[in-house]
Amino acid sequence: MIKQCASSEVKISSSDLYLVSGRVCDCENEFQLVSANSAEEAEDIFEKYVRMQVNIEGSDFYIEHCQKISDMHRNVLTKSQ
């Protein structure tokens, strides 16, 4: 079962959060923060969630991006001085 929660309901460590984007074939990209122990687990949770939302089982599924939030500080763009 996939559970959505507000941040006040459950304490989630940012070290366990992944930003995942992807789509079912011929559908729009979706973005979600996913709490997981690994990138593989985050992708699996994300795919199940998206398929449930669009109610499609058999089509191809594409993960476009999966990155741990705690690693994202290395990819920050800033305004040049």
C-alpha positions as CSV (number, residue, x, y, z in Angstrom):
1,M,0.0,0.0,0.0
2,I,1.2,3.5,-0.9
3,K,0.5,6.1,1.7
4,Q,0.6,9.9,1.3
5,C,1.1,12.0,4.3
6,A,1.4,15.6,5.3
7,S,4.7,16.5,6.9
8,S,3.0,17.1,10.2
9,E,1.6,13.5,10.3
10,V,4.9,11.6,10.1
11,K,8.5,12.6,10.7
12,I,10.5,11.8,7.6
13,S,14.2,12.1,7.5
14,S,15.4,14.1,4.5
15,S,18.2,11.6,4.1
16,D,15.6,9.1,3.1
17,L,13.9,11.3,0.5
18,Y,14.3,11.0,-3.2
19,L,12.9,13.3,-6.0
20,V,11.6,11.0,-8.7
21,S,10.1,11.9,-12.0
22,G,8.8,9.6,-14.7
23,R,5.8,8.6,-16.7
24,V,3.6,5.8,-18.1
25,C,4.1,5.6,-21.9
26,D,2.1,8.3,-23.7
27,C,1.2,10.1,-20.4
28,E,2.5,13.3,-18.8
29,N,5.6,13.3,-16.5
30,E,4.9,13.1,-12.8
31,F,7.1,14.3,-10.0
32,Q,7.0,13.1,-6.4
33,L,9.1,13.1,-3.2
34,V,9.4,9.5,-2.2
35,S,10.6,8.2,1.2
36,A,12.7,5.1,0.6
37,N,15.8,3.2,1.7
38,S,17.4,3.2,-1.8
39,A,16.9,4.6,-5.3
40,E,15.6,1.3,-6.5
41,E,13.0,1.2,-3.8
42,A,12.0,4.9,-4.5
43,E,11.6,4.1,-8.2
44,D,9.4,1.0,-7.4
45,I,7.2,3.0,-5.0
46,F,6.9,5.8,-7.5
47,E,6.0,3.5,-10.4
48,K,3.2,1.8,-8.3
49,Y,1.9,5.2,-7.2
50,V,1.8,6.7,-10.8
51,R,0.2,3.5,-12.3
52,M,-2.4,3.6,-9.5
53,Q,-3.2,7.3,-10.3
54,V,-3.6,6.8,-14.0
55,N,-5.1,3.3,-13.7
56,I,-2.8,1.7,-16.3
57,E,-1.1,-1.6,-15.7
58,G,0.5,-2.9,-18.9
59,S,2.2,0.0,-20.6
60,D,5.9,0.8,-20.5
61,F,7.1,2.9,-17.7
62,Y,10.0,5.4,-17.8
63,I,11.9,6.9,-14.9
64,E,13.4,10.2,-16.0
65,H,15.1,11.2,-12.8
66,C,15.7,9.7,-9.3
67,Q,18.0,11.5,-6.9
68,K,18.4,11.6,-3.2
69,I,17.4,15.0,-1.8
70,S,20.5,15.1,0.5
71,D,22.8,14.8,-2.5
72,M,21.1,17.7,-4.4
73,H,23.2,20.5,-2.7
74,R,26.0,19.6,-5.2
75,N,23.7,20.6,-8.1
76,V,22.6,24.0,-7.0
77,L,22.6,26.7,-9.6
78,T,23.3,30.2,-8.4
79,K,23.2,33.7,-10.0
80,S,26.6,34.8,-11.3
81,Q,28.0,37.9,-9.6
